Amino acid sequence: MKYLSNELLLDLDSFIQKFYRDPRIEEKILFQTVNSSCCSIDLDAYLEQKSKSFQDKLFEMMREKNLDEVKVYKKGNISRQLFSKIKSEKDYHPAKNTIFSLAIGMELSISETSELLEKAGYSFSSAIKSDLLIKYFISNKNYNIFAINEALDKYGFSPL
């Protein structure tokens, strides 16, 4: 089944062209920023703020949004076994695509998805085109996992 219209594909191409950043350039900018900035941080306060685990944050978001677990993992095209592993293993570290699938299943905003990614040590990257594809769909509130996977496949990436 085809989920992507020609109009959507043109819009997606435009989005990628607008926001894609060459990783080699991004690395130079980051290196310059880190070397030129001088800041102090209260490490204890920072670590306390960041102490919630990925699992804690995930289930806190689900409670806040009053979401049904089964609906979330089905909408995100995640197996029951994987979701059970995430739920039961406190130290489980999910793959980035698993977090994207959960974000789709929960219909999270870009900022909420970014928060969840951060809890697992990830972030959206403008140097990774698959991240931009997913960001495009979330930004446009298109949470159709099959359309997202079709777009990922069209651009040569693995599905979620």
Backbone as CSV, one residue per row, in Angstrom:
resi,resn,N_x,N_y,N_z,CA_x,CA_y,CA_z,C_x,C_y,C_z
1,MET,0.853,-1.181,0.000,0.000,0.000,0.000,0.894,1.238,0.000
2,LYS,0.499,2.231,-0.747,1.287,3.462,-0.841,0.702,4.509,0.105
3,TYR,1.541,5.021,0.991,1.116,6.006,1.985,1.593,7.413,1.652
4,LEU,2.530,7.520,0.715,3.143,8.810,0.427,2.660,9.357,-0.911
5,SER,2.096,10.548,-0.875,1.690,11.208,-2.108,2.887,11.934,-2.711
6,ASN,2.796,12.282,-3.980,3.879,13.039,-4.617,4.067,14.382,-3.925
7,GLU,2.983,15.006,-3.499,3.049,16.293,-2.795,3.808,16.146,-1.476
8,LEU,3.507,15.092,-0.741,4.191,14.858,0.524,5.681,14.601,0.290
9,LEU,6.019,13.839,-0.749,7.424,13.566,-1.057,8.173,14.839,-1.435
10,LEU,7.541,15.720,-2.196,8.174,16.994,-2.552,8.408,17.842,-1.308
11,ASP,7.420,17.873,-0.422,7.542,18.625,0.827,8.657,18.042,1.700
12,LEU,8.738,16.731,1.738,9.772,16.040,2.505,11.157,16.349,1.942
13,ASP,11.314,16.310,0.617,12.591,16.663,-0.014,12.994,18.086,0.340
14,SER,12.043,18.989,0.296,12.301,20.394,0.618,12.751,20.539,2.078
15,PHE,12.090,19.818,2.985,12.423,19.841,4.410,13.864,19.374,4.635
16,ILE,14.235,18.285,3.979,15.589,17.751,4.140,16.613,18.733,3.591
17,GLN,16.355,19.288,2.416,17.288,20.258,1.839,17.458,21.471,2.743
18,LYS,16.390,21.900,3.368,16.436,23.082,4.229,17.200,22.826,5.525
19,PHE,17.028,21.645,6.119,17.562,21.404,7.454,18.775,20.483,7.531
20,TYR,19.119,19.798,6.449,20.266,18.885,6.504,21.558,19.671,6.667
21,ARG,22.402,19.210,7.581,23.699,19.829,7.821,24.774,18.756,7.671
22,ASP,25.769,19.056,6.892,26.871,18.135,6.678,27.559,17.891,8.014
23,PRO,27.714,16.625,8.428,28.309,16.341,9.740,29.729,16.877,9.894
24,ARG,30.486,16.972,8.809,31.854,17.492,8.914,31.836,18.962,9.299
25,ILE,30.864,19.705,8.781,30.737,21.122,9.130,30.239,21.266,10.555
26,GLU,29.254,20.442,10.937,28.710,20.470,12.298,29.813,20.199,13.327
27,GLU,30.718,19.268,13.019,31.794,18.927,13.949,32.723,20.128,14.163
28,LYS,33.032,20.847,13.092,33.886,22.029,13.210,33.221,23.103,14.065
29,ILE,31.929,23.326,13.848,31.191,24.338,14.609,31.163,23.960,16.084
30,LEU,30.875,22.693,16.382,30.824,22.225,17.768,32.180,22.387,18.432
31,PHE,33.245,22.010,17.739,34.591,22.124,18.293,34.922,23.576,18.616
32,GLN,34.554,24.481,17.711,34.812,25.904,17.931,34.008,26.428,19.121
33,THR,32.751,26.005,19.223,31.874,26.451,20.306,32.391,25.973,21.657
34,VAL,32.765,24.703,21.726,33.257,24.142,22.987,34.548,24.831,23.403
35,ASN,35.427,25.068,22.458,36.711,25.694,22.783,36.578,27.168,23.122
36,SER,35.553,27.838,22.593,35.439,29.273,22.827,34.517,29.626,23.994
37,SER,33.776,28.646,24.504,32.860,28.970,25.597,33.470,28.581,26.928
38,CYS,33.144,29.373,27.905,33.633,29.094,29.255,32.438,29.208,30.178
39,CYS,32.059,28.124,30.753,30.884,28.185,31.614,31.118,27.322,32.841
40,SER,30.407,27.668,33.891,30.491,26.838,35.083,29.123,26.218,35.300
41,ILE,29.126,25.051,35.882,27.874,24.343,36.116,27.967,23.674,37.481
42,ASP,26.862,23.685,38.184,26.789,22.981,39.457,26.513,21.521,39.114
43,LEU,27.550,20.703,39.128,27.450,19.316,38.695,26.434,18.531,39.512
44,ASP,26.407,18.709,40.818,25.449,17.977,41.657,24.013,18.311,41.287
45,ALA,23.718,19.591,41.086,22.362,20.008,40.711,21.997,19.462,39.334
46,TYR,22.951,19.502,38.426,22.708,18.999,37.074,22.411,17.497,37.094
47,LEU,23.219,16.736,37.825,23.022,15.286,37.893,21.711,14.926,38.581
48,GLU,21.324,15.690,39.580,20.049,15.435,40.260,18.883,15.662,39.299
49,GLN,18.964,16.716,38.517,17.914,17.025,37.542,17.819,15.929,36.483
50,LYS,18.946,15.349,36.120,19.003,14.347,35.056,18.874,12.919,35.575
51,SER,18.512,12.738,36.835,18.550,11.418,37.452,17.449,10.460,36.986
52,LYS,16.377,10.963,36.429,15.334,10.067,35.936,15.866,9.238,34.786
53,SER,15.522,7.968,34.812,15.964,7.074,33.746,15.052,7.231,32.528
54,PHE,15.474,6.630,31.438,14.634,6.594,30.236,13.290,5.968,30.579
55,GLN,13.341,4.847,31.257,12.114,4.136,31.618,11.192,5.010,32.472
56,ASP,11.757,5.706,33.467,10.964,6.599,34.320,10.259,7.664,33.467
57,LYS,11.024,8.278,32.569,10.478,9.348,31.735,9.406,8.819,30.797
58,LEU,9.639,7.677,30.192,8.669,7.083,29.271,7.326,6.856,29.958
59,PHE,7.353,6.192,31.101,6.089,5.863,31.764,5.459,7.080,32.443
60,GLU,6.260,8.057,32.822,5.716,9.320,33.322,4.930,10.024,32.198
61,MET,5.497,10.052,31.007,4.812,10.686,29.865,3.522,9.944,29.528
62,MET,3.580,8.631,29.579,2.381,7.845,29.273,1.276,8.114,30.296
63,ARG,1.666,8.207,31.583,0.669,8.513,32.626,0.079,9.906,32.417
64,GLU,0.951,10.886,32.162,0.491,12.266,31.962,-0.485,12.377,30.797
65,LYS,-0.257,11.588,29.760,-1.111,11.630,28.572,-2.248,10.607,28.646
66,ASN,-2.285,9.860,29.758,-3.315,8.847,29.964,-3.375,7.865,28.783
67,LEU,-2.202,7.337,28.420,-2.103,6.453,27.263,-2.117,4.991,27.672
68,ASP,-2.763,4.192,26.871,-2.826,2.754,27.059,-1.568,2.120,26.462
69,GLU,-0.869,1.315,27.244,0.386,0.707,26.803,0.234,-0.081,25.507
70,VAL,-0.806,-0.895,25.424,-1.015,-1.734,24.241,-1.191,-0.869,22.995
71,LYS,-1.978,0.195,23.107,-2.180,1.088,21.967,-0.870,1.758,21.550
72,VAL,-0.066,2.124,22.526,1.214,2.785,22.237,2.128,1.853,21.459
73,TYR,2.335,0.641,21.962,3.290,-0.215,21.260,2.740,-0.712,19.926
74,LYS,1.434,-0.862,19.808,0.871,-1.255,18.505,0.980,-0.111,17.500
75,LYS,0.633,1.103,17.913,0.708,2.256,17.017,2.151,2.534,16.609
76,GLY,3.094,2.244,17.492,4.507,2.436,17.196,5.146,1.242,16.505
77,ASN,4.338,0.197,16.245,4.802,-1.011,15.554,5.951,-1.687,16.323
78,ILE,5.787,-1.733,17.642,6.760,-2.363,18.534,6.159,-3.679,19.027
79,SER,6.970,-4.712,19.098,6.466,-5.998,19.561,6.138,-5.933,21.055
80,ARG,5.225,-6.787,21.454,4.847,-6.879,22.863,6.057,-7.297,23.695
81,GLN,6.889,-8.184,23.137,8.065,-8.661,23.854,9.054,-7.515,24.116
82,LEU,9.289,-6.679,23.100,10.218,-5.566,23.283,9.659,-4.570,24.293
83,PHE,8.369,-4.282,24.195,7.772,-3.337,25.144,7.862,-3.890,26.563
84,SER,7.642,-5.182,26.718,7.739,-5.819,28.034,9.166,-5.708,28.575
85,LYS,10.142,-5.857,27.705,11.546,-5.728,28.103,11.835,-4.302,28.582
86,ILE,11.331,-3.320,27.842,11.525,-1.918,28.218,10.899,-1.662,29.593
87,LYS,9.724,-2.224,29.787,8.986,-2.001,31.029,9.620,-2.707,32.235
88,SER,10.131,-3.897,32.029,10.575,-4.690,33.172,12.060,-4.572,33.497
89,GLU,12.886,-4.226,32.515,14.328,-4.140,32.763,14.727,-2.693,33.004
90,LYS,14.962,-2.368,34.255,15.254,-0.986,34.676,16.422,-0.370,33.921
91,ASP,17.436,-1.145,33.629,18.627,-0.615,32.958,18.619,-0.837,31.450
92,TYR,17.471,-1.200,30.894,17.404,-1.445,29.449,17.722,-0.156,28.688
93,HIS,18.589,-0.264,27.699,18.954,0.889,26.871,18.408,0.656,25.459
94,PRO,17.350,1.376,25.090,16.728,1.152,23.785,17.549,1.735,22.639
95,ALA,17.335,1.202,21.457,17.930,1.762,20.250,17.213,3.078,19.934
96,LYS,17.866,3.939,19.214,17.285,5.231,18.863,15.982,5.047,18.084
97,ASN,15.957,4.084,17.166,14.730,3.851,16.392,13.579,3.355,17.265
98,THR,13.893,2.641,18.333,12.845,2.205,19.258,12.218,3.421,19.930
99,ILE,13.038,4.386,20.282,12.516,5.606,20.903,11.657,6.373,19.903
100,PHE,12.103,6.433,18.662,11.284,7.084,17.634,9.936,6.364,17.492
101,SER,9.952,5.037,17.508,8.701,4.272,17.403,7.776,4.561,18.585
102,LEU,8.351,4.641,19.781,7.548,4.974,20.962,6.976,6.383,20.846
103,ALA,7.776,7.316,20.348,7.311,8.700,20.170,6.149,8.750,19.190
104,ILE,6.234,7.959,18.132,5.145,7.882,17.141,3.911,7.273,17.806
105,GLY,4.112,6.189,18.542,2.998,5.523,19.216,2.308,6.405,20.243
106,MET,3.077,7.311,20.863,2.526,8.205,21.883,2.092,9.549,21.292
107,GLU,2.377,9.748,20.000,2.085,11.015,19.311,2.719,12.203,20.037
108,LEU,4.015,12.067,20.309,4.740,13.124,21.006,5.079,14.277,20.072
109,SER,5.258,15.440,20.662,5.719,16.610,19.919,7.233,16.478,19.723
110,ILE,7.816,17.397,18.968,9.268,17.402,18.776,9.978,17.580,20.119
111,SER,9.524,18.505,20.946,10.207,18.735,22.226,10.063,17.529,23.154
112,GLU,8.916,16.900,23.163,8.723,15.709,23.997,9.596,14.554,23.493
113,THR,9.669,14.409,22.175,10.520,13.371,21.596,11.977,13.636,21.939
114,SER,12.380,14.890,21.876,13.756,15.264,22.227,14.065,14.916,23.679
115,GLU,13.117,15.168,24.575,13.297,14.824,25.993,13.505,13.325,26.170
116,LEU,12.672,12.549,25.480,12.759,11.098,25.600,14.081,10.590,25.010
117,LEU,14.466,11.128,23.868,15.753,10.761,23.271,16.907,11.062,24.216
118,GLU,16.861,12.243,24.832,17.931,12.663,25.734,18.090,11.698,26.903
119,LYS,16.992,11.177,27.409,17.056,10.254,28.550,17.810,8.969,28.213
120,ALA,17.904,8.662,26.921,18.640,7.469,26.508,19.991,7.834,25.882
121,GLY,20.335,9.118,25.932,21.629,9.543,25.422,21.659,9.868,23.938
122,TYR,20.504,10.127,23.367,20.414,10.442,21.944,19.878,11.860,21.753
123,SER,19.879,12.295,20.495,19.233,13.557,20.130,18.912,13.521,18.650
124,PHE,18.023,14.414,18.229,17.803,14.603,16.803,19.089,15.194,16.244
125,SER,19.485,14.772,15.069,20.673,15.331,14.442,20.334,15.840,13.050
126,SER,20.723,17.068,12.770,20.509,17.616,11.437,21.527,17.057,10.448
127,ALA,22.455,16.236,10.932,23.446,15.603,10.071,23.057,14.167,9.716
128,ILE,21.914,13.718,10.212,21.427,12.364,9.920,20.079,12.497,9.222
129,LYS,20.053,12.145,7.953,18.838,12.356,7.153,17.643,11.559,7.670
130,SER,17.876,10.367,8.202,16.747,9.595,8.736,16.116,10.320,9.926
131,ASP,16.927,10.989,10.736,16.389,11.798,11.839,15.510,12.913,11.286
132,LEU,15.967,13.547,10.214,15.184,14.630,9.606,13.862,14.123,9.050
133,LEU,13.879,12.934,8.452,12.631,12.354,7.936,11.624,12.167,9.069
134,ILE,12.097,11.598,10.164,11.213,11.356,11.313,10.765,12.682,11.916
135,LYS,11.671,13.621,12.020,11.339,14.944,12.554,10.277,15.624,11.689
136,TYR,10.380,15.456,10.385,9.387,16.015,9.467,7.993,15.475,9.801
137,PHE,7.889,14.162,9.923,6.575,13.557,10.192,6.032,13.996,11.552
138,ILE,6.871,14.015,12.563,6.413,14.431,13.888,6.008,15.910,13.874
139,SER,6.815,16.750,13.216,6.509,18.186,13.121,5.156,18.431,12.463
140,ASN,4.824,17.570,11.519,3.557,17.705,10.795,2.435,16.865,11.402
141,LYS,2.708,16.340,12.598,1.723,15.530,13.333,1.172,14.374,12.499
142,ASN,2.050,13.800,11.690,1.703,12.623,10.898,2.343,11.433,11.604
143,TYR,1.535,10.727,12.381,2.028,9.632,13.207,1.732,8.261,12.595
144,ASN,1.630,8.225,11.272,1.373,6.964,10.568,2.709,6.244,10.380
145,ILE,2.947,5.220,11.189,4.212,4.497,11.179,4.496,3.890,9.815
146,PHE,3.456,3.506,9.086,3.653,2.884,7.783,4.095,3.918,6.745
147,ALA,3.576,5.128,6.826,4.020,6.208,5.938,5.466,6.580,6.255
148,ILE,5.783,6.632,7.536,7.153,6.952,7.946,8.117,5.879,7.435
149,ASN,7.748,4.628,7.611,8.606,3.540,7.148,8.748,3.535,5.631
150,GLU,7.677,3.873,4.938,7.743,3.963,3.475,8.719,5.067,3.057
151,ALA,8.657,6.208,3.742,9.576,7.313,3.437,11.014,6.918,3.752
152,LEU,11.233,6.283,4.893,12.580,5.834,5.251,13.124,4.877,4.188
153,ASP,12.289,3.938,3.746,12.703,2.986,2.720,13.023,3.694,1.402
154,LYS,12.189,4.661,1.018,12.401,5.397,-0.228,13.745,6.104,-0.231
155,TYR,14.184,6.591,0.919,15.464,7.289,1.025,16.623,6.354,1.391
156,GLY,16.345,5.052,1.424,17.412,4.063,1.643,17.751,3.771,3.095
157,PHE,16.813,4.043,4.006,17.049,3.788,5.428,16.192,2.616,5.903
158,SER,16.618,1.992,6.984,15.858,0.903,7.589,14.596,1.454,8.236
159,PRO,13.527,0.676,8.203,12.284,1.124,8.852,12.405,1.107,10.356
160,LEU,11.478,1.798,11.007,11.448,1.786,12.475,10.947,0.447,12.957
